[in-house]
């Protein structure tokens, strides 16, 4: 068994947030999973059938679409105490979330993910109904198949199978699922974590987030951290005027080369043990000038930096301002940064990472790379409560038309998570 000893659950008063759920923990889960609509249960594994049912839920952010209700039902039948919570904040949509726990002892292994999906776009351009869950030649199609209803189905199925075989295992398994990962990420994981910590008093030991981490084949990559993200804008001021009389004006565009050189010519850093070098990319350059014979008054330059664990958003912002001033642009440049909650973090390799790595290698034959590449995820919130790693399906088609994954990969991922559970809660030797 791995993991530290977690504090016992504390009793709490009523929450100001709406929640509902069950608190009883039967000895045995339900042995009859619901069959997916339109397909006999015998033809599909538990995980693939659940993935199909989830894809058929039109849960485009912020709509719940029935996805969390479906998982709530399956987990409650298996003896989980479940809680459905809706969070609200000004200028953002209300979002439903689900928290579930089986067991009351430590260690506590948490599975996390999201059931919301991005819009499908022009549905007429899809080969199959994006919310149909069609299976063809070993592939399951639909919005969220890769990102990340297939991964959610695998971790739920693995937990149900493990608990059915080991109802009295020494520890706890939980699920933290949101409908706000693809949206503003305000009323989702971050709020649910706060509720679990403040209202329930539950303390997690480790977490697996089942985002689609593999670039090409299942087993390639585990994410042990994520880069931070900082977006900024520079406004270079000049003096507007007629293009025929440039001596009477000061074109701010002519100062762009100095700005670009200042921010790009010298690398921000050379990377760290677990991270690639930080990188700045310019994303828009705009004068807002509709006229062809007017020198603009200012030019707006937007950029985004994906940064490693050398920096914080504050130290990185200071470095950008320093470089702009050193380039002689300080008096004409106004620099602003958007607020960010995406800071760089890493879960150092250790026993927990090894448990997952061994399970991946045992089921796929591949030794996974430990990576911090890619964009941001809800792991950036979870890392404040426990160590977190990410492993899921292949992400080649996520957010694309005809998004799909191999049904065999869903089953293999289920086997990986089942093996993780067995090893994680194995008695210490």
C-alpha positions as a LaTeX table, in Angstrom:
\begin{tabular}{lrrr}
\hline
Residue & $x$ (\AA) & $y$ (\AA) & $z$ (\AA) \\
\hline
Unk1 & 0.00 & 0.00 & 0.00 \\
Unk2 & 1.25 & 3.48 & $-0.78$ \\
Unk3 & 0.12 & 6.92 & 0.34 \\
Unk4 & 0.23 & 8.83 & 3.57 \\
Unk5 & $-2.35$ & 8.43 & 6.31 \\
Unk6 & $-5.19$ & 10.87 & 5.70 \\
Unk7 & $-7.20$ & 12.51 & 8.48 \\
Unk8 & $-10.59$ & 10.99 & 9.22 \\
Unk9 & $-13.69$ & 12.61 & 7.81 \\
Unk10 & $-15.03$ & 15.49 & 9.79 \\
Unk11 & $-18.71$ & 16.15 & 10.28 \\
Unk12 & $-19.86$ & 19.42 & 8.80 \\
Unk13 & $-22.92$ & 21.57 & 8.88 \\
Unk14 & $-25.17$ & 22.21 & 5.90 \\
Unk15 & $-23.43$ & 23.62 & 2.85 \\
Unk16 & $-24.52$ & 26.87 & 1.25 \\
Unk17 & $-24.09$ & 25.11 & $-2.12$ \\
Unk18 & $-26.81$ & 22.79 & $-3.35$ \\
Unk19 & $-25.87$ & 19.13 & $-3.16$ \\
Unk20 & $-27.60$ & 15.81 & $-3.20$ \\
Unk21 & $-26.47$ & 12.23 & $-2.92$ \\
Unk22 & $-26.35$ & 9.09 & $-0.89$ \\
Unk23 & $-24.18$ & 8.37 & 2.09 \\
Unk24 & $-24.74$ & 4.66 & 2.65 \\
Unk25 & $-22.01$ & 2.20 & 1.67 \\
Unk26 & $-23.41$ & $-1.28$ & 0.91 \\
Unk27 & $-21.06$ & $-4.25$ & 1.09 \\
Unk28 & $-21.50$ & $-5.12$ & $-2.56$ \\
Unk29 & $-22.05$ & $-3.05$ & $-5.72$ \\
Unk30 & $-24.78$ & $-3.69$ & $-8.22$ \\
Unk31 & $-23.79$ & $-6.57$ & $-10.50$ \\
Unk32 & $-25.91$ & $-5.51$ & $-13.47$ \\
Unk33 & $-24.62$ & $-2.46$ & $-15.39$ \\
Unk34 & $-27.11$ & $-0.60$ & $-17.54$ \\
Unk35 & $-26.97$ & $-1.58$ & $-21.19$ \\
Unk36 & $-26.13$ & 1.13 & $-23.74$ \\
Unk37 & $-29.06$ & 2.28 & $-25.81$ \\
Unk38 & $-29.35$ & 0.41 & $-29.08$ \\
Unk39 & $-26.69$ & $-2.27$ & $-28.38$ \\
Unk40 & $-26.98$ & $-5.50$ & $-26.42$ \\
Unk41 & $-24.89$ & $-5.38$ & $-23.25$ \\
Unk42 & $-23.22$ & $-8.70$ & $-24.09$ \\
Unk43 & $-21.56$ & $-7.17$ & $-27.16$ \\
Unk44 & $-19.68$ & $-4.46$ & $-25.29$ \\
Unk45 & $-17.50$ & $-4.36$ & $-22.22$ \\
Unk46 & $-18.61$ & $-2.33$ & $-19.24$ \\
Unk47 & $-16.16$ & 0.46 & $-20.08$ \\
Unk48 & $-17.04$ & 0.72 & $-23.78$ \\
Unk49 & $-20.76$ & 0.56 & $-23.06$ \\
Unk50 & $-20.38$ & 3.36 & $-20.51$ \\
Unk51 & $-18.31$ & 5.43 & $-22.93$ \\
Unk52 & $-21.02$ & 5.01 & $-25.55$ \\
Unk53 & $-23.73$ & 6.09 & $-23.12$ \\
Unk54 & $-21.69$ & 9.12 & $-22.06$ \\
Unk55 & $-21.06$ & 10.19 & $-25.66$ \\
Unk56 & $-24.82$ & 10.06 & $-26.19$ \\
Unk57 & $-25.20$ & 12.72 & $-23.49$ \\
Unk58 & $-25.13$ & 16.15 & $-25.15$ \\
Unk59 & $-23.00$ & 17.73 & $-22.44$ \\
Unk60 & $-21.57$ & 20.73 & $-24.29$ \\
Unk61 & $-20.21$ & 23.17 & $-21.69$ \\
Unk62 & $-21.98$ & 24.23 & $-19.49$ \\
Unk63 & $-24.81$ & 21.74 & $-20.06$ \\
Unk64 & $-24.75$ & 18.60 & $-17.90$ \\
Unk65 & $-26.63$ & 16.68 & $-20.58$ \\
Unk66 & $-27.27$ & 13.66 & $-18.37$ \\
Unk67 & $-23.61$ & 12.59 & $-18.19$ \\
Unk68 & $-23.05$ & 13.27 & $-14.49$ \\
Unk69 & $-26.45$ & 11.81 & $-13.66$ \\
Unk70 & $-25.47$ & 8.59 & $-15.42$ \\
Unk71 & $-22.18$ & 8.29 & $-13.53$ \\
Unk72 & $-23.87$ & 9.25 & $-10.26$ \\
Unk73 & $-26.30$ & 6.37 & $-10.73$ \\
Unk74 & $-23.59$ & 3.82 & $-11.51$ \\
Unk75 & $-21.41$ & 4.85 & $-8.57$ \\
Unk76 & $-24.29$ & 5.04 & $-6.09$ \\
Unk77 & $-25.37$ & 1.53 & $-7.07$ \\
Unk78 & $-21.84$ & 0.35 & $-6.28$ \\
Unk79 & $-21.90$ & 1.84 & $-2.79$ \\
Unk80 & $-20.30$ & 5.23 & $-3.34$ \\
Unk81 & $-21.49$ & 8.21 & $-1.34$ \\
Unk82 & $-22.27$ & 10.70 & $-4.13$ \\
Unk83 & $-22.84$ & 14.43 & $-4.16$ \\
Unk84 & $-24.10$ & 16.50 & $-7.09$ \\
Unk85 & $-23.27$ & 20.17 & $-6.67$ \\
Unk86 & $-24.06$ & 23.23 & $-8.77$ \\
Unk87 & $-21.80$ & 26.25 & $-8.38$ \\
Unk88 & $-22.44$ & 29.82 & $-9.49$ \\
Unk89 & $-20.38$ & 32.96 & $-9.97$ \\
Unk90 & $-21.08$ & 36.37 & $-11.51$ \\
Unk91 & $-20.82$ & 36.54 & $-15.30$ \\
Unk92 & $-20.34$ & 32.78 & $-15.66$ \\
Unk93 & $-22.84$ & 29.97 & $-16.25$ \\
Unk94 & $-23.96$ & 27.70 & $-13.45$ \\
Unk95 & $-22.17$ & 24.35 & $-13.64$ \\
Unk96 & $-23.00$ & 20.92 & $-12.21$ \\
Unk97 & $-20.28$ & 18.77 & $-10.65$ \\
Unk98 & $-20.04$ & 15.35 & $-9.04$ \\
Unk99 & $-18.05$ & 14.12 & $-6.06$ \\
Unk100 & $-18.14$ & 10.51 & $-4.95$ \\
Unk101 & $-16.28$ & 8.42 & $-2.39$ \\
Unk102 & $-16.16$ & 4.72 & $-1.51$ \\
Unk103 & $-14.60$ & 3.88 & 1.84 \\
Unk104 & $-13.59$ & 6.02 & 4.78 \\
Unk105 & $-10.02$ & 4.95 & 5.43 \\
Unk106 & $-6.65$ & 6.15 & 4.15 \\
Unk107 & $-4.97$ & 6.07 & 1.74 \\
Unk108 & $-7.39$ & 7.90 & $-0.55$ \\
Unk109 & $-6.86$ & 7.57 & $-4.32$ \\
Unk110 & $-8.82$ & 10.09 & $-6.35$ \\
Unk111 & $-9.79$ & 9.84 & $-10.01$ \\
Unk112 & $-10.60$ & 13.15 & $-11.70$ \\
Unk113 & $-11.93$ & 14.32 & $-15.03$ \\
Unk114 & $-14.63$ & 16.17 & $-16.90$ \\
Unk115 & $-17.77$ & 15.18 & $-18.76$ \\
Unk116 & $-18.28$ & 18.45 & $-20.61$ \\
Unk117 & $-17.23$ & 18.67 & $-24.24$ \\
Unk118 & $-16.58$ & 21.36 & $-26.83$ \\
Unk119 & $-19.26$ & 22.04 & $-29.46$ \\
Unk120 & $-19.27$ & 19.62 & $-32.40$ \\
Unk121 & $-19.25$ & 22.30 & $-35.06$ \\
Unk122 & $-21.13$ & 21.53 & $-38.28$ \\
Unk123 & $-22.74$ & 18.21 & $-37.43$ \\
Unk124 & $-23.48$ & 17.55 & $-41.11$ \\
Unk125 & $-19.73$ & 17.23 & $-41.71$ \\
Unk126 & $-19.37$ & 14.36 & $-39.24$ \\
Unk127 & $-19.17$ & 10.82 & $-40.56$ \\
Unk128 & $-21.39$ & 9.74 & $-37.66$ \\
Unk129 & $-23.71$ & 11.58 & $-35.31$ \\
Unk130 & $-21.36$ & 13.39 & $-32.88$ \\
Unk131 & $-23.66$ & 12.35 & $-30.05$ \\
Unk132 & $-24.47$ & 8.88 & $-31.32$ \\
Unk133 & $-21.55$ & 6.85 & $-30.01$ \\
Unk134 & $-21.38$ & 4.82 & $-33.21$ \\
Unk135 & $-18.88$ & 1.95 & $-33.25$ \\
Unk136 & $-17.32$ & 1.02 & $-36.56$ \\
Unk137 & $-14.30$ & $-1.18$ & $-37.27$ \\
Unk138 & $-13.15$ & $-1.08$ & $-33.67$ \\
Unk139 & $-13.48$ & 2.70 & $-33.30$ \\
Unk140 & $-16.05$ & 4.60 & $-31.25$ \\
Unk141 & $-17.02$ & 7.98 & $-32.69$ \\
Unk142 & $-18.44$ & 11.04 & $-30.98$ \\
Unk143 & $-17.67$ & 14.30 & $-29.31$ \\
Unk144 & $-15.71$ & 13.55 & $-26.16$ \\
Unk145 & $-14.64$ & 10.03 & $-27.19$ \\
Unk146 & $-11.02$ & 11.10 & $-26.69$ \\
Unk147 & $-11.44$ & 14.19 & $-24.52$ \\
Unk148 & $-12.46$ & 12.73 & $-22.24$ \\
Unk149 & $-15.54$ & 10.56 & $-21.90$ \\
Unk150 & $-13.59$ & 7.48 & $-22.94$ \\
Unk151 & $-11.12$ & 8.10 & $-20.12$ \\
Unk152 & $-13.90$ & 8.77 & $-17.62$ \\
Unk153 & $-15.63$ & 5.55 & $-18.61$ \\
Unk154 & $-12.39$ & 3.60 & $-18.17$ \\
Unk155 & $-11.70$ & 4.89 & $-14.67$ \\
Unk156 & $-15.30$ & 4.38 & $-13.53$ \\
Unk157 & $-15.39$ & 0.85 & $-14.95$ \\
Unk158 & $-12.03$ & 0.01 & $-13.36$ \\
Unk159 & $-13.23$ & 1.20 & $-9.95$ \\
Unk160 & $-16.51$ & $-0.70$ & $-10.20$ \\
Unk161 & $-14.72$ & $-3.91$ & $-11.18$ \\
Unk162 & $-12.10$ & $-3.49$ & $-8.46$ \\
Unk163 & $-14.67$ & $-2.83$ & $-5.73$ \\
Unk164 & $-16.82$ & $-5.74$ & $-6.84$ \\
Unk165 & $-13.81$ & $-8.03$ & $-6.40$ \\
Unk166 & $-12.45$ & $-6.26$ & $-3.29$ \\
Unk167 & $-15.36$ & $-4.63$ & $-1.42$ \\
Unk168 & $-13.40$ & $-4.35$ & 1.82 \\
Unk169 & $-10.07$ & $-3.08$ & 0.49 \\
Unk170 & $-8.04$ & $-0.97$ & 2.97 \\
Unk171 & $-8.54$ & 2.58 & 1.78 \\
Unk172 & $-10.80$ & 4.87 & $-0.23$ \\
Unk173 & $-11.46$ & 5.56 & $-3.91$ \\
Unk174 & $-13.08$ & 8.76 & $-5.08$ \\
Unk175 & $-14.20$ & 10.64 & $-8.17$ \\
Unk176 & $-14.06$ & 14.36 & $-8.81$ \\
Unk177 & $-15.91$ & 15.17 & $-12.04$ \\
Unk178 & $-16.82$ & 18.55 & $-13.46$ \\
Unk179 & $-18.82$ & 20.02 & $-16.32$ \\
Unk180 & $-16.64$ & 23.12 & $-16.60$ \\
Unk181 & $-13.22$ & 22.04 & $-17.88$ \\
Unk182 & $-13.78$ & 23.14 & $-21.47$ \\
Unk183 & $-15.33$ & 26.44 & $-20.39$ \\
Unk184 & $-14.31$ & 29.24 & $-18.03$ \\
Unk185 & $-13.14$ & 26.72 & $-15.40$ \\
Unk186 & $-14.62$ & 28.92 & $-12.66$ \\
Unk187 & $-17.52$ & 26.83 & $-11.32$ \\
Unk188 & $-15.92$ & 23.45 & $-11.80$ \\
Unk189 & $-12.95$ & 21.61 & $-10.34$ \\
Unk190 & $-11.57$ & 24.56 & $-8.37$ \\
Unk191 & $-14.88$ & 25.12 & $-6.56$ \\
Unk192 & $-15.52$ & 21.42 & $-6.07$ \\
Unk193 & $-12.10$ & 20.96 & $-4.47$ \\
Unk194 & $-12.82$ & 23.82 & $-2.10$ \\
Unk195 & $-16.16$ & 22.29 & $-1.15$ \\
Unk196 & $-14.67$ & 18.85 & $-0.53$ \\
Unk197 & $-11.90$ & 20.34 & 1.59 \\
Unk198 & $-13.95$ & 22.89 & 3.52 \\
Unk199 & $-17.33$ & 21.17 & 3.88 \\
Unk200 & $-16.39$ & 17.49 & 3.88 \\
Unk201 & $-12.91$ & 17.61 & 5.33 \\
Unk202 & $-11.77$ & 14.89 & 2.93 \\
Unk203 & $-8.04$ & 14.73 & 2.24 \\
Unk204 & $-6.73$ & 13.04 & $-0.88$ \\
Unk205 & $-3.38$ & 11.27 & $-1.03$ \\
Unk206 & $-2.90$ & 10.96 & $-4.78$ \\
Unk207 & $-4.90$ & 11.68 & $-7.92$ \\
Unk208 & $-5.03$ & 10.38 & $-11.48$ \\
Unk209 & $-6.55$ & 12.71 & $-14.05$ \\
Unk210 & $-7.58$ & 10.77 & $-17.16$ \\
Unk211 & $-6.91$ & 13.42 & $-19.79$ \\
Unk212 & $-5.81$ & 12.09 & $-23.22$ \\
Unk213 & $-2.06$ & 12.20 & $-22.65$ \\
Unk214 & $-0.82$ & 9.85 & $-25.37$ \\
Unk215 & 0.24 & 11.43 & $-28.69$ \\
Unk216 & 0.06 & 8.36 & $-30.94$ \\
Unk217 & $-0.47$ & 5.06 & $-29.11$ \\
Unk218 & $-1.72$ & 4.10 & $-25.67$ \\
Unk219 & 1.15 & 3.78 & $-23.22$ \\
Unk220 & 3.49 & 6.43 & $-24.62$ \\
Unk221 & 3.21 & 9.20 & $-22.07$ \\
Unk222 & 2.31 & 10.08 & $-18.50$ \\
Unk223 & 2.02 & 13.76 & $-17.63$ \\
Unk224 & 3.74 & 14.44 & $-14.31$ \\
Unk225 & 3.28 & 18.21 & $-14.50$ \\
Unk226 & 2.17 & 21.07 & $-16.66$ \\
Unk227 & 3.66 & 24.30 & $-17.89$ \\
Unk228 & 2.21 & 27.59 & $-16.75$ \\
Unk229 & 0.47 & 30.00 & $-19.08$ \\
Unk230 & 0.68 & 33.80 & $-19.04$ \\
Unk231 & $-0.96$ & 36.07 & $-21.60$ \\
Unk232 & 0.01 & 39.70 & $-22.04$ \\
Unk233 & $-0.43$ & 42.72 & $-24.26$ \\
Unk234 & 1.91 & 45.53 & $-25.25$ \\
Unk235 & 0.56 & 48.78 & $-26.65$ \\
Unk236 & 3.22 & 50.77 & $-28.53$ \\
Unk237 & 2.21 & 54.40 & $-28.85$ \\
Unk238 & 3.16 & 56.76 & $-31.63$ \\
Unk239 & 1.80 & 59.91 & $-33.27$ \\
Unk240 & $-0.89$ & 59.60 & $-35.91$ \\
Unk241 & $-0.72$ & 61.54 & $-39.13$ \\
Unk242 & $-1.11$ & 61.54 & $-42.91$ \\
Unk243 & 0.99 & 58.94 & $-44.73$ \\
Unk244 & 2.10 & 61.64 & $-47.19$ \\
Unk245 & 3.67 & 63.61 & $-44.34$ \\
Unk246 & 5.56 & 61.00 & $-42.28$ \\
Unk247 & 7.88 & 63.63 & $-40.84$ \\
Unk248 & 4.92 & 65.02 & $-38.94$ \\
Unk249 & 4.02 & 61.65 & $-37.41$ \\
Unk250 & 5.60 & 58.79 & $-35.47$ \\
Unk251 & 4.56 & 55.40 & $-36.80$ \\
Unk252 & 4.47 & 52.92 & $-33.89$ \\
Unk253 & 4.73 & 49.99 & $-36.30$ \\
Unk254 & 8.37 & 50.81 & $-36.95$ \\
Unk255 & 9.14 & 49.91 & $-33.32$ \\
Unk256 & 7.80 & 46.38 & $-33.66$ \\
Unk257 & 11.16 & 44.84 & $-34.67$ \\
Unk258 & 12.76 & 46.14 & $-31.48$ \\
Unk259 & 9.90 & 44.74 & $-29.39$ \\
Unk260 & 10.00 & 41.35 & $-31.08$ \\
Unk261 & 13.77 & 41.14 & $-30.70$ \\
Unk262 & 13.58 & 42.10 & $-27.04$ \\
Unk263 & 11.10 & 39.36 & $-26.23$ \\
Unk264 & 12.28 & 36.60 & $-28.59$ \\
Unk265 & 15.95 & 37.01 & $-29.44$ \\
Unk266 & 17.32 & 35.81 & $-26.10$ \\
Unk267 & 15.59 & 32.68 & $-24.76$ \\
Unk268 & 13.76 & 33.06 & $-21.49$ \\
Unk269 & 15.63 & 30.05 & $-20.10$ \\
Unk270 & 17.17 & 26.74 & $-21.14$ \\
Unk271 & 14.65 & 24.47 & $-19.48$ \\
Unk272 & 14.83 & 22.41 & $-16.29$ \\
Unk273 & 15.06 & 18.76 & $-15.34$ \\
Unk274 & 11.42 & 18.06 & $-16.18$ \\
Unk275 & 10.53 & 20.99 & $-18.45$ \\
Unk276 & 11.43 & 22.27 & $-21.90$ \\
Unk277 & 12.55 & 25.91 & $-22.23$ \\
Unk278 & 9.85 & 28.50 & $-21.65$ \\
Unk279 & 8.46 & 29.89 & $-24.88$ \\
Unk280 & 6.81 & 33.17 & $-25.91$ \\
Unk281 & 4.62 & 33.38 & $-29.01$ \\
Unk282 & 3.06 & 36.49 & $-30.50$ \\
Unk283 & $-0.61$ & 35.89 & $-31.24$ \\
Unk284 & $-2.01$ & 39.14 & $-32.67$ \\
Unk285 & $-0.70$ & 42.45 & $-33.98$ \\
Unk286 & $-3.34$ & 45.08 & $-34.62$ \\
Unk287 & $-3.49$ & 48.83 & $-35.16$ \\
Unk288 & $-7.27$ & 49.08 & $-35.30$ \\
Unk289 & $-6.75$ & 51.37 & $-38.27$ \\
Unk290 & $-9.28$ & 51.00 & $-41.14$ \\
Unk291 & $-7.73$ & 53.71 & $-43.30$ \\
Unk292 & $-4.95$ & 53.18 & $-45.84$ \\
Unk293 & $-3.70$ & 56.78 & $-45.73$ \\
Unk294 & $-3.43$ & 57.32 & $-41.99$ \\
Unk295 & $-0.44$ & 56.49 & $-39.82$ \\
Unk296 & $-1.87$ & 54.78 & $-36.73$ \\
Unk297 & $-1.61$ & 56.17 & $-33.23$ \\
Unk298 & $-0.72$ & 52.87 & $-31.62$ \\
Unk299 & $-0.22$ & 49.19 & $-32.27$ \\
Unk300 & $-1.46$ & 46.42 & $-30.01$ \\
Unk301 & 0.63 & 43.28 & $-29.67$ \\
Unk302 & $-0.70$ & 40.21 & $-27.84$ \\
Unk303 & 1.40 & 37.27 & $-26.73$ \\
Unk304 & 1.27 & 34.10 & $-24.68$ \\
Unk305 & 4.07 & 32.45 & $-22.73$ \\
Unk306 & 4.13 & 28.77 & $-21.76$ \\
Unk307 & 6.60 & 28.71 & $-18.92$ \\
Unk308 & 8.39 & 26.17 & $-16.76$ \\
Unk309 & 9.03 & 25.93 & $-13.05$ \\
Unk310 & 11.81 & 28.54 & $-13.08$ \\
Unk311 & 9.14 & 31.22 & $-13.21$ \\
Unk312 & 6.03 & 32.39 & $-11.48$ \\
Unk313 & 3.55 & 34.65 & $-13.28$ \\
Unk314 & 4.89 & 37.56 & $-11.23$ \\
Unk315 & 8.59 & 37.00 & $-11.91$ \\
Unk316 & 7.89 & 36.37 & $-15.57$ \\
Unk317 & 5.91 & 39.60 & $-15.89$ \\
Unk318 & 8.81 & 41.46 & $-14.29$ \\
Unk319 & 11.22 & 39.93 & $-16.82$ \\
Unk320 & 9.05 & 41.02 & $-19.76$ \\
Unk321 & 8.86 & 44.57 & $-18.45$ \\
Unk322 & 12.63 & 44.59 & $-17.88$ \\
Unk323 & 13.32 & 43.52 & $-21.44$ \\
Unk324 & 11.01 & 46.12 & $-22.92$ \\
Unk325 & 12.64 & 48.87 & $-20.87$ \\
Unk326 & 16.14 & 47.65 & $-21.80$ \\
Unk327 & 15.17 & 47.87 & $-25.49$ \\
Unk328 & 14.45 & 51.59 & $-25.10$ \\
Unk329 & 10.70 & 51.16 & $-25.46$ \\
Unk330 & 9.72 & 51.89 & $-21.89$ \\
Unk331 & 8.27 & 55.36 & $-22.48$ \\
Unk332 & 6.13 & 54.36 & $-25.43$ \\
Unk333 & 5.09 & 50.88 & $-24.23$ \\
Unk334 & 2.17 & 50.02 & $-21.96$ \\
Unk335 & 2.32 & 46.41 & $-20.76$ \\
Unk336 & $-0.57$ & 44.52 & $-19.17$ \\
Unk337 & $-1.07$ & 40.89 & $-18.22$ \\
Unk338 & $-4.24$ & 38.86 & $-17.92$ \\
Unk339 & $-4.85$ & 37.19 & $-14.54$ \\
Unk340 & $-3.85$ & 33.53 & $-14.62$ \\
Unk341 & $-4.35$ & 30.50 & $-12.43$ \\
Unk342 & $-2.09$ & 28.36 & $-14.62$ \\
Unk343 & 1.22 & 28.05 & $-12.82$ \\
Unk344 & 3.90 & 25.49 & $-13.63$ \\
Unk345 & 4.09 & 22.44 & $-11.38$ \\
Unk346 & 5.63 & 18.98 & $-11.33$ \\
Unk347 & 4.93 & 15.79 & $-9.39$ \\
Unk348 & 8.37 & 14.41 & $-8.76$ \\
Unk349 & 8.78 & 10.76 & $-9.80$ \\
Unk350 & 8.38 & 8.45 & $-6.82$ \\
Unk351 & 6.34 & 5.46 & $-5.61$ \\
Unk352 & 3.02 & 6.76 & $-6.95$ \\
Unk353 & 4.36 & 7.54 & $-10.41$ \\
Unk354 & 6.06 & 4.14 & $-10.40$ \\
Unk355 & 2.77 & 2.35 & $-9.67$ \\
Unk356 & 1.16 & 3.95 & $-12.71$ \\
Unk357 & 4.24 & 3.45 & $-14.92$ \\
Unk358 & 4.43 & $-0.24$ & $-14.06$ \\
Unk359 & 0.74 & $-0.71$ & $-14.77$ \\
Unk360 & 1.06 & 0.99 & $-18.17$ \\
Unk361 & 4.07 & $-1.12$ & $-19.11$ \\
Unk362 & 2.42 & $-4.33$ & $-17.92$ \\
Unk363 & $-0.70$ & $-3.77$ & $-20.02$ \\
Unk364 & 0.81 & $-2.15$ & $-23.13$ \\
Unk365 & 4.42 & $-3.30$ & $-23.24$ \\
Unk366 & 5.55 & 0.32 & $-23.45$ \\
Unk367 & 7.59 & 2.21 & $-20.88$ \\
Unk368 & 5.85 & 5.58 & $-20.74$ \\
Unk369 & 7.77 & 8.83 & $-20.99$ \\
Unk370 & 7.28 & 11.22 & $-18.08$ \\
Unk371 & 6.32 & 14.54 & $-19.64$ \\
Unk372 & 5.21 & 18.07 & $-18.79$ \\
Unk373 & 4.32 & 19.02 & $-22.37$ \\
Unk374 & 1.03 & 20.26 & $-23.74$ \\
Unk375 & $-1.46$ & 22.80 & $-22.55$ \\
Unk376 & $-3.10$ & 23.36 & $-19.19$ \\
Unk377 & $-5.56$ & 21.06 & $-17.43$ \\
Unk378 & $-7.49$ & 20.87 & $-14.19$ \\
Unk379 & $-4.40$ & 19.26 & $-12.66$ \\
Unk380 & $-3.29$ & 22.84 & $-11.99$ \\
Unk381 & $-6.04$ & 23.03 & $-9.35$ \\
Unk382 & $-5.69$ & 19.52 & $-7.97$ \\
Unk383 & $-1.95$ & 19.90 & $-7.29$ \\
Unk384 & $-2.78$ & 22.27 & $-4.42$ \\
Unk385 & $-4.51$ & 19.40 & $-2.59$ \\
Unk386 & $-2.43$ & 16.32 & $-3.43$ \\
Unk387 & 0.11 & 14.97 & $-5.88$ \\
Unk388 & $-1.43$ & 14.44 & $-9.32$ \\
Unk389 & $-0.46$ & 12.71 & $-12.54$ \\
Unk390 & $-2.33$ & 12.44 & $-15.83$ \\
Unk391 & $-2.83$ & 9.43 & $-18.05$ \\
Unk392 & $-5.57$ & 8.69 & $-20.53$ \\
Unk393 & $-6.34$ & 7.81 & $-24.12$ \\
Unk394 & $-4.73$ & 8.86 & $-27.40$ \\
Unk395 & $-5.50$ & 12.51 & $-28.15$ \\
Unk396 & $-4.98$ & 12.69 & $-31.92$ \\
Unk397 & $-8.61$ & 13.49 & $-32.76$ \\
Unk398 & $-9.74$ & 15.46 & $-29.70$ \\
Unk399 & $-11.87$ & 18.51 & $-30.58$ \\
Unk400 & $-11.85$ & 17.49 & $-34.27$ \\
Unk401 & $-14.60$ & 16.39 & $-36.64$ \\
Unk402 & $-15.12$ & 12.63 & $-36.34$ \\
Unk403 & $-13.41$ & 12.49 & $-32.95$ \\
Unk404 & $-12.81$ & 8.84 & $-32.12$ \\
Unk405 & $-10.74$ & 6.34 & $-30.15$ \\
Unk406 & $-10.20$ & 2.61 & $-30.39$ \\
Unk407 & $-12.54$ & 0.58 & $-28.21$ \\
Unk408 & $-9.57$ & $-1.68$ & $-27.47$ \\
Unk409 & $-7.77$ & 1.32 & $-25.99$ \\
Unk410 & $-10.69$ & 2.04 & $-23.68$ \\
Unk411 & $-10.54$ & $-1.54$ & $-22.44$ \\
Unk412 & $-6.74$ & $-1.42$ & $-22.09$ \\
Unk413 & $-6.97$ & 1.83 & $-20.15$ \\
Unk414 & $-9.53$ & 0.19 & $-17.86$ \\
Unk415 & $-7.11$ & $-2.67$ & $-17.28$ \\
Unk416 & $-4.33$ & $-0.18$ & $-16.47$ \\
Unk417 & $-6.47$ & 1.61 & $-13.90$ \\
Unk418 & $-7.62$ & $-1.71$ & $-12.45$ \\
Unk419 & $-3.98$ & $-2.75$ & $-12.04$ \\
Unk420 & $-3.17$ & 0.61 & $-10.42$ \\
Unk421 & $-5.93$ & 0.06 & $-7.89$ \\
Unk422 & $-4.70$ & $-3.43$ & $-7.10$ \\
Unk423 & $-1.10$ & $-2.29$ & $-6.61$ \\
Unk424 & $-1.98$ & 0.93 & $-4.82$ \\
Unk425 & $-4.04$ & $-0.83$ & $-2.15$ \\
Unk426 & $-1.88$ & $-3.96$ & $-1.95$ \\
Unk427 & $-0.77$ & $-4.70$ & 1.64 \\
Unk428 & 2.69 & $-3.35$ & 2.37 \\
Unk429 & 5.39 & $-5.96$ & 2.25 \\
\hline
\end{tabular}
